[in-house]
Amino acid sequence: MILVNTDYISGKELEMLGLVKGSTIQSKHLGKDITQGFKNLVGGELKSYNEMMNEARALATKRMVEEATALGADAIVNIRYASSAIMQGAAEVIAYGTAVKFKN
């Protein structure tokens, strides 16, 4: 499966199959949330939350690819990510794009 954030793939003619998406809501356990709160007071990178968001993006991407595979897609173009806070320490991540099949 080819994944790109452009609306084309060089040398390929594309047949659009439709929108595909994957999402997840992730949170860290209370202990990590408390330690990250202390880190917020002194500044610096919140590594635990960074890991959480990386895991969430990977899972959302995997779910999007599974949806595209079910449609018989060869690739997903125009991929975008969005995230939003659901509550303190929890975030939703969605990955979406257009599933396509190669014509040639």
N, CA, C and O of each residue as an XYZ file, in Angstrom:
416
protein
N       0.859     -1.179      0.000
C       0.000      0.000      0.000
C       0.900      1.235      0.000
O       1.774      1.384      0.854
N       0.672      2.109     -0.965
C       1.417      3.364     -1.048
C       0.602      4.439     -0.321
O      -0.599      4.583     -0.550
N       1.266      5.184      0.551
C       0.623      6.262      1.308
C       1.337      7.564      0.987
O       2.546      7.678      1.186
N       0.590      8.552      0.489
C       1.186      9.858      0.171
C       0.255     10.983      0.621
O      -0.955     10.802      0.751
N       0.858     12.148      0.854
C       0.033     13.308      1.214
C      -0.179     14.244      0.028
O      -0.627     15.378      0.194
N       0.145     13.759     -1.168
C      -0.139     14.509     -2.396
C      -1.393     13.931     -3.033
O      -1.862     12.866     -2.633
N      -1.935     14.628     -4.018
C      -3.149     14.124     -4.670
C      -2.831     13.339     -5.940
O      -3.719     13.099     -6.758
N      -1.571     12.937     -6.109
C      -1.151     12.156     -7.274
C      -0.005     11.245     -6.862
O       0.605     11.425     -5.808
N       0.276     10.260     -7.716
C       1.456      9.415     -7.588
C       2.108      9.428     -8.963
O       1.490      9.034     -9.951
N       3.338      9.873     -9.025
C       4.038     10.028    -10.303
C       3.984      8.744    -11.122
O       4.262      7.654    -10.621
N       3.615      8.898    -12.403
C       3.592      7.783    -13.326
C       2.385      6.873    -13.203
O       2.316      5.851    -13.885
N       1.437      7.218    -12.353
C       0.256      6.377    -12.160
C      -1.008      7.152    -12.490
O      -1.160      8.317    -12.122
N      -1.912      6.478    -13.193
C      -3.240      7.037    -13.416
C      -4.135      6.423    -12.346
O      -4.136      5.207    -12.151
N      -4.895      7.265    -11.658
C      -5.634      6.813    -10.477
C      -7.136      6.781    -10.697
O      -7.709      7.663    -11.337
N      -7.753      5.755    -10.157
C      -9.211      5.662    -10.092
C      -9.597      5.842     -8.625
O      -9.186      5.062     -7.765
N     -10.382      6.864     -8.353
C     -10.780      7.153     -6.976
C     -11.797      6.121     -6.484
O     -12.774      5.830     -7.173
N     -11.565      5.576     -5.301
C     -12.497      4.622     -4.706
C     -13.337      5.253     -3.599
O     -14.459      4.818     -3.341
N     -12.797      6.268     -2.954
C     -13.559      6.951     -1.917
C     -12.730      7.291     -0.694
O     -11.561      6.921     -0.584
N     -13.357      7.996      0.209
C     -12.729      8.424      1.450
C     -12.527      7.236      2.378
O     -13.418      6.399      2.531
N     -11.357      7.165      2.994
C     -11.085      6.165      4.022
C     -10.538      6.889      5.239
O      -9.900      7.935      5.122
N     -10.797      6.316      6.412
C     -10.326      6.957      7.629
C     -10.076      5.911      8.692
O     -10.570      4.786      8.622
N      -9.305      6.310      9.666
C      -9.051      5.499     10.845
C      -8.903      6.440     12.011
O      -8.372      7.541     11.863
N      -9.366      6.018     13.173
C      -9.254      6.900     14.338
C      -9.036      6.083     15.601
O      -9.268      4.875     15.635
N      -8.591      6.769     16.623
C      -8.416      6.172     17.940
C      -8.462      7.277     18.983
O      -8.203      8.443     18.686
N      -8.789      6.897     20.190
C      -8.708      7.806     21.339
C      -7.743      7.148     22.314
O      -7.951      6.009     22.735
N      -6.697      7.866     22.665
C      -5.639      7.328     23.519
C      -5.524      8.159     24.788
O      -5.820      9.354     24.798
N      -5.088      7.506     25.852
C      -4.800      8.219     27.098
C      -3.624      7.552     27.788
O      -3.287      6.405     27.494
N      -3.018      8.261     28.686
C      -1.952      7.718     29.522
C      -2.537      7.444     30.899
O      -3.517      8.066     31.307
N      -1.922      6.504     31.610
C      -2.438      6.198     32.942
C      -2.148      7.337     33.911
O      -1.299      8.188     33.648
N      -2.852      7.343     35.023
C      -2.815      8.452     35.983
C      -1.393      8.784     36.425
O      -1.055      9.962     36.538
N      -0.556      7.788     36.677
C       0.821      8.033     37.121
C       1.595      8.857     36.114
O       2.291      9.805     36.481
N       1.476      8.498     34.840
C       2.159      9.259     33.789
C       1.576     10.657     33.670
O       2.304     11.622     33.435
N       0.269     10.767     33.832
C      -0.388     12.062     33.735
C       0.128     13.003     34.823
O       0.369     14.181     34.563
N       0.293     12.493     36.022
C       0.786     13.315     37.141
C       2.226     13.750     36.886
O       2.564     14.918     37.075
N       3.089     12.803     36.453
C       4.489     13.173     36.206
C       4.608     14.179     35.070
O       5.463     15.064     35.114
N       3.763     14.055     34.058
C       3.797     15.014     32.958
C       3.293     16.379     33.421
O       3.742     17.408     32.917
N       2.363     16.395     34.378
C       1.891     17.655     34.951
C       3.010     18.397     35.654
O       3.111     19.619     35.547
N       3.857     17.663     36.377
C       5.013     18.284     37.033
C       5.997     18.817     35.988
O       6.564     19.896     36.164
N       6.197     18.082     34.924
C       7.102     18.512     33.858
C       6.591     19.805     33.226
O       7.376     20.657     32.809
N       5.272     19.941     33.162
C       4.664     21.141     32.599
C       5.027     22.377     33.423
O       5.110     23.481     32.885
N       5.238     22.197     34.705
C       5.596     23.324     35.575
C       7.002     23.843     35.288
O       7.241     25.048     35.360
N       7.930     22.948     34.965
C       9.320     23.368     34.767
C       9.698     23.525     33.302
O      10.751     24.081     32.988
N       8.861     23.049     32.417
C       9.115     23.173     30.987
C       9.849     21.973     30.426
O      10.385     21.146     31.164
N       9.863     21.898     29.128
C      10.544     20.807     28.443
C       9.574     19.913     27.699
O       8.358     20.089     27.777
N      10.124     18.955     26.980
C       9.315     18.034     26.180
C       8.557     17.066     27.077
O       9.105     16.523     28.037
N       7.304     16.865     26.749
C       6.462     15.907     27.469
C       6.546     14.574     26.730
O       5.669     14.234     25.936
N       7.610     13.828     27.004
C       7.923     12.623     26.241
C       6.822     11.575     26.311
O       6.556     10.893     25.322
N       6.187     11.439     27.448
C       5.132     10.439     27.589
C       3.957     10.753     26.665
O       3.388      9.851     26.050
N       3.595     12.031     26.569
C       2.500     12.421     25.675
C       2.932     12.318     24.210
O       2.126     11.979     23.345
N       4.201     12.610     23.937
C       4.720     12.465     22.584
C       4.610     11.002     22.132
O       4.190     10.724     21.009
N       4.990     10.078     23.014
C       4.861      8.646     22.716
C       3.399      8.271     22.493
O       3.080      7.513     21.578
N       2.517      8.803     23.331
C       1.096      8.509     23.209
C       0.571      8.953     21.843
O      -0.171      8.215     21.195
N       0.948     10.146     21.407
C       0.468     10.657     20.125
C       1.063      9.873     18.959
O       0.373      9.633     17.967
N       2.328      9.469     19.058
C       2.930      8.650     18.007
C       2.206      7.312     17.881
O       1.939      6.852     16.771
N       1.888      6.687     19.010
C       1.144      5.427     19.006
C      -0.247      5.632     18.404
O      -0.725      4.800     17.632
N      -0.885      6.732     18.757
C      -2.234      7.012     18.244
C      -2.209      7.229     16.731
O      -3.078      6.717     16.024
N      -1.232      7.977     16.225
C      -1.124      8.194     14.774
C      -0.877      6.876     14.045
O      -1.459      6.626     12.989
N      -0.014      6.035     14.611
C       0.276      4.739     13.978
C      -0.976      3.864     13.932
O      -1.237      3.218     12.918
N      -1.746      3.834     15.008
C      -2.960      3.016     15.048
C      -4.022      3.572     14.099
O      -4.683      2.805     13.398
N      -4.191      4.885     14.070
C      -5.159      5.495     13.152
C      -4.776      5.214     11.701
O      -5.643      4.940     10.871
N      -3.477      5.280     11.395
C      -3.009      4.982     10.041
C      -3.280      3.525      9.685
O      -3.734      3.228      8.581
N      -3.005      2.623     10.611
C      -3.247      1.193     10.382
C      -4.720      0.942     10.080
O      -5.043      0.187      9.163
N      -5.601      1.556     10.829
C      -7.045      1.378     10.615
C      -7.488      1.953      9.274
O      -8.352      1.384      8.609
N      -6.899      3.076      8.878
C      -7.210      3.676      7.582
C      -6.770      2.741      6.455
O      -7.510      2.539      5.491
N      -5.575      2.175      6.573
C      -5.055      1.249      5.559
C      -5.940      0.006      5.479
O      -6.210     -0.484      4.382
N      -6.394     -0.510      6.614
C      -7.284     -1.676      6.618
C      -8.582     -1.376      5.861
O      -9.083     -2.223      5.121
N      -9.118     -0.176      6.050
C     -10.346      0.220      5.348
C     -10.097      0.308      3.842
O     -10.931     -0.119      3.044
N      -8.950      0.863      3.459
C      -8.608      0.982      2.039
C      -8.377     -0.398      1.420
O      -8.788     -0.644      0.286
N      -7.735     -1.279      2.144
C      -7.486     -2.640      1.664
C      -8.804     -3.363      1.404
O      -8.933     -4.094      0.422
N      -9.773     -3.159      2.276
C     -11.090     -3.782      2.106
C     -11.786     -3.295      0.833
O     -12.624     -4.003      0.274
N     -11.444     -2.093      0.377
C     -12.009     -1.551     -0.863
C     -11.229     -2.010     -2.093
O     -11.648     -1.748     -3.221
N     -10.106     -2.688     -1.891
C      -9.273     -3.114     -3.006
C      -8.314     -2.048     -3.487
O      -7.873     -2.089     -4.636
N      -7.980     -1.098     -2.635
C      -7.115      0.026     -3.024
C      -5.665     -0.399     -3.169
O      -5.196     -1.321     -2.502
N      -4.969      0.297     -4.058
C      -3.522      0.135     -4.223
C      -2.759      1.188     -3.426
O      -1.591      1.000     -3.087
N      -3.432      2.298     -3.133
C      -2.766      3.415     -2.461
C      -3.801      4.305     -1.784
O      -5.002      4.193     -2.028
N      -3.304      5.189     -0.930
C      -4.130      6.246     -0.337
C      -3.406      7.554     -0.609
O      -2.237      7.716     -0.261
N      -4.117      8.484     -1.237
C      -3.539      9.789     -1.549
C      -4.185     10.866     -0.684
O      -5.242     10.668     -0.086
N      -3.513     12.003     -0.643
C      -4.029     13.175      0.068
C      -4.279     12.891      1.553
O      -5.280     13.334      2.115
N      -3.368     12.155      2.177
C      -3.536     11.767      3.586
C      -3.373     12.990      4.492
O      -2.477     13.813      4.307
N      -4.252     13.077      5.457
C      -4.219     14.150      6.454
C      -4.432     13.541      7.841
O      -5.026     12.472      7.984
N      -3.936     14.240      8.848
C      -4.132     13.845     10.244
C      -4.756     15.014     10.993
O      -4.471     16.176     10.706
N      -5.597     14.694     11.940
C      -6.177     15.709     12.815
C      -6.231     15.123     14.222
O      -6.357     13.911     14.396
N      -6.137     15.981     15.204
C      -6.240     15.519     16.589
C      -7.009     16.539     17.402
O      -7.063     17.724     17.072
N      -7.597     16.047     18.466
C      -8.311     16.944     19.371
C      -8.270     16.354     20.767
O      -8.249     15.135     20.938
N      -8.259     17.222     21.755
C      -8.294     16.786     23.148
C      -9.714     16.378     23.501
O     -10.668     17.109     23.237
N      -9.841     15.217     24.093
C     -11.147     14.725     24.532
C     -11.364     15.118     25.984
O     -12.443     15.557     26.379
N     -10.302     14.946     26.767
C     -10.280     15.343     28.176
C      -8.804     15.452     28.541
O      -7.946     15.114     27.726
N      -8.495     15.907     29.721
C      -7.089     16.033     30.094
C      -6.426     14.663     30.045
O      -6.896     13.709     30.664
N      -5.329     14.580     29.301
C      -4.592     13.327     29.213
C      -5.102     12.361     28.158
O      -4.564     11.262     28.026
N      -6.135     12.743     27.397
C      -6.669     11.867     26.350
C      -6.867     12.675     25.071
O      -7.297     13.828     25.101
N      -6.543     12.043     23.954
C      -6.663     12.729     22.672
C      -7.203     11.773     21.619
O      -6.928     10.573     21.639
N      -7.979     12.337     20.700
C      -8.439     11.592     19.545
C      -7.535     11.948     18.379
O      -7.193     13.114     18.183
N      -7.149     10.948     17.609
C      -6.384     11.166     16.388
C      -7.151     10.497     15.263
O      -7.591      9.354     15.392
N      -7.308     11.212     14.158
C      -7.945     10.647     12.970
C      -7.004     10.823     11.788
O      -6.401     11.881     11.607
N      -6.888      9.776     10.993
C      -6.149      9.803      9.733
C      -7.163      9.590      8.626
O      -8.019      8.712      8.736
N      -7.084     10.380      7.555
C      -8.037     10.213      6.457
C      -7.370     10.553      5.135
O      -6.409     11.321      5.077
N      -7.900      9.970      4.089
C      -7.382     10.208      2.751
C      -8.314      9.593      1.721
O      -9.414      9.147      2.050
N      -7.868      9.573      0.484
C      -8.656      9.026     -0.608
C      -8.027      7.723     -1.076
O      -6.869      7.694     -1.493
N      -8.803      6.644     -1.004
C      -8.352      5.348     -1.503
C      -8.414      5.358     -3.018
O      -9.391      5.823     -3.607
N      -7.362      4.840     -3.650
C      -7.298      4.821     -5.115
C      -6.812      3.460     -5.613
O      -6.138      2.714     -4.903
N      -7.174      3.176     -6.836
C      -6.718      1.971     -7.528
C      -5.959      2.447     -8.760
O      -6.356      3.429     -9.388
N      -4.869      1.763     -9.117
C      -4.088      2.131    -10.296
C      -4.806      1.666    -11.556
O      -5.279      0.531    -11.626
N      -4.887      2.555    -12.561
C      -5.501      2.204    -13.835
C      -4.497      1.520    -14.752
O      -4.889      0.682    -15.564
N      -3.234      1.847    -14.646
C      -2.221      1.261    -15.530
C      -1.222      0.433    -14.792
O      -0.310     -0.124    -15.403
